[in-house]
Amino acid sequence: MKTNIEIEQFLIYLRGSIKKMQKVFNRELKTFDISSSHLVYMMLLRRHKEGLTMTELSKMSQVDKALTSRVMKELEGKEYIYRDTNNKHLRNYNICLTEKGFDLANIIDKILKKNKKQILKEFSTSEQKQLYEVIVMLMNKFNKKEED
């Protein structure tokens, strides 16, 4: 295996992998009138039943607030989420899944698990762990670089 990869080749492989993965998910999510850009938010909200603020969603998903806001408007229009002001200041609210949103998030979870199993079936458990650790390291390095 080639170990001296040029940065361009690395970026091409990384971007290509992400695009192909999005294509697979988009094909399966088309039935529900959502795309892979909605997927991460649905799964985050599924895990945080009390809801998350727009800032928390943006930070956790590694996506800027403008895109997060657009995706939330789309999901709200489809009645998958709602804004819970909970008697707080109107600008300070949590975004929560509706019952319809939870139902869809549970379906998405099954789709993700099925695809993860298919994508990673050729990897050993230690290779999967190593892959995850490398991706986390990369994200941490990029986040640190952004802060500098």
C-alpha positions in Angstrom: 0.0 0.0 0.0 1.3 3.5 -0.9 2.2 5.4 2.2 3.5 8.7 0.7 0.2 10.0 -0.5 0.1 13.5 -2.0 -2.3 15.9 -0.3 -4.4 16.3 -3.5 -4.8 12.5 -3.8 -5.7 12.3 -0.1 -8.4 15.0 -0.6 -9.7 13.3 -3.7 -10.1 10.0 -1.8 -11.7 11.6 1.2 -14.1 13.7 -0.8 -14.9 10.8 -3.1 -15.7 8.5 -0.2 -18.0 11.1 1.4 -19.8 11.8 -1.9 -20.4 8.1 -2.6 -21.6 7.6 0.9 -24.0 10.5 0.5 -25.3 9.1 -2.7 -26.1 5.7 -1.1 -27.9 7.4 1.8 -29.8 9.9 -0.5 -31.1 7.0 -2.6 -32.5 5.3 0.5 -33.8 8.5 2.1 -35.5 9.7 -1.1 -38.7 7.9 -0.1 -39.0 10.2 3.0 -38.3 13.4 1.1 -35.1 14.1 2.9 -31.4 13.8 2.0 -28.1 13.0 3.7 -27.8 16.7 4.8 -30.9 16.1 7.1 -29.6 12.8 8.4 -27.0 14.0 10.9 -29.5 16.4 12.5 -32.2 13.8 12.8 -29.8 11.4 14.5 -28.4 14.1 16.9 -32.0 15.1 17.9 -32.9 11.4 18.3 -30.2 11.0 20.9 -31.1 14.3 22.7 -34.8 13.9 23.3 -34.8 17.2 25.4 -33.7 19.0 22.2 -30.7 21.0 21.2 -30.1 24.7 20.5 -29.2 25.8 17.0 -25.6 26.5 18.3 -25.3 23.0 19.8 -26.6 21.4 16.6 -24.2 23.4 14.5 -21.2 22.6 16.7 -22.0 18.9 17.1 -22.6 18.4 13.3 -19.5 20.4 12.3 -21.7 22.6 10.0 -22.0 26.3 10.0 -25.0 28.0 11.6 -26.5 29.3 8.3 -26.7 25.8 6.8 -28.0 24.4 10.1 -30.7 27.0 10.1 -31.7 26.2 6.5 -31.9 22.5 7.2 -34.0 23.1 10.4 -36.5 25.2 8.4 -36.8 22.3 5.9 -37.3 19.8 8.7 -39.8 22.0 10.4 -41.7 22.5 7.2 -41.9 18.7 6.9 -43.1 18.5 10.5 -40.2 16.5 11.7 -39.1 19.0 14.3 -40.5 21.8 16.4 -39.0 24.7 18.4 -39.6 24.4 22.1 -39.4 27.9 23.7 -40.4 26.4 27.1 -41.4 29.8 28.4 -37.8 31.1 27.8 -36.9 34.2 25.8 -38.2 33.7 22.3 -34.7 33.6 20.8 -33.6 30.9 23.2 -35.2 27.7 22.2 -34.4 24.0 21.8 -35.1 22.2 18.6 -36.9 18.8 19.2 -38.1 16.0 17.1 -41.9 15.6 16.7 -43.4 12.1 17.0 -43.3 11.9 13.2 -39.6 12.9 13.4 -38.8 10.2 16.0 -40.5 7.6 13.8 -38.4 8.7 10.9 -35.2 8.9 13.0 -35.7 5.3 14.0 -36.0 4.2 10.4 -32.9 6.2 9.5 -31.0 4.5 12.4 -31.8 1.1 10.8 -30.7 2.4 7.4 -27.4 3.7 8.9 -26.7 0.4 10.7 -27.4 -1.6 7.6 -25.1 0.5 5.4 -22.4 0.7 8.1 -22.4 -3.1 8.2 -22.2 -3.4 4.4 -19.5 -0.7 4.1 -17.3 -2.0 6.9 -17.9 -5.7 6.4 -14.4 -6.2 5.0 -12.7 -4.4 7.9 -11.7 -6.1 11.1 -13.0 -4.7 14.4 -9.5 -3.2 15.1 -9.4 -1.7 11.6 -12.8 -0.1 12.1 -11.6 1.3 15.5 -8.4 2.6 13.9 -10.4 4.2 11.0 -12.6 5.9 13.5 -9.7 7.1 15.6 -7.9 8.6 12.5 -11.0 10.4 11.5 -11.4 11.9 15.0 -7.7 12.9 15.0 -8.2 14.6 11.6 -11.3 16.5 12.8 -9.5 17.6 16.0 -6.5 18.8 14.0 -8.7 20.8 11.6 -10.7 22.2 14.5 -7.5 23.3 16.2 -6.2 24.8 13.0 -9.5 26.8 12.6 -9.1 28.2 16.1 -5.5 29.4 15.4 
